[in-house]
Amino acid sequence: MLTIEQTDGKSAVFLTVEDLRRYLNIGSYTAYRLMRDPTMGAVKLGNRWLIPKSSLEKVLSGKPGEQ
């Protein structure tokens, strides 16, 4: 898990592939497939996939398009 402090004082929490695997109890292949899904909101920085935890929670709640 990676926490980034923003300039407005808020912080954003990002999950790695390994975090996603543990959080959802899924395998590596499924985790990478989810990261590549555009509705998940994941980004690839170098060779590392990161997904905002808030985006994952929205997708899991069935409301991926809400802000």
Residue pairs with C-beta under 8 A, 6 or more apart in sequence:
1 13
1 14
1 15
1 16
1 19
1 53
2 13
2 14
2 15
2 16
2 50
3 11
3 12
3 13
3 14
4 11
4 12
4 14
5 11
6 12
12 52
12 54
13 52
13 53
13 54
14 50
14 51
14 52
14 53
15 23
15 50
15 51
15 52
15 53
15 56
16 48
16 49
16 50
17 28
17 31
17 32
17 35
17 49
20 26
20 31
20 34
20 35
20 51
20 56
21 27
21 28
21 31
23 56
24 31
26 34
32 49
34 40
34 42
34 51
35 42
35 44
35 49
35 51
36 42
39 59
39 64
40 51
40 55
40 56
40 59
40 64
41 51
41 52
41 55
41 59
41 64
42 49
42 50
42 51
42 55
43 49
43 50
43 51
44 50
55 64
58 64
58 66
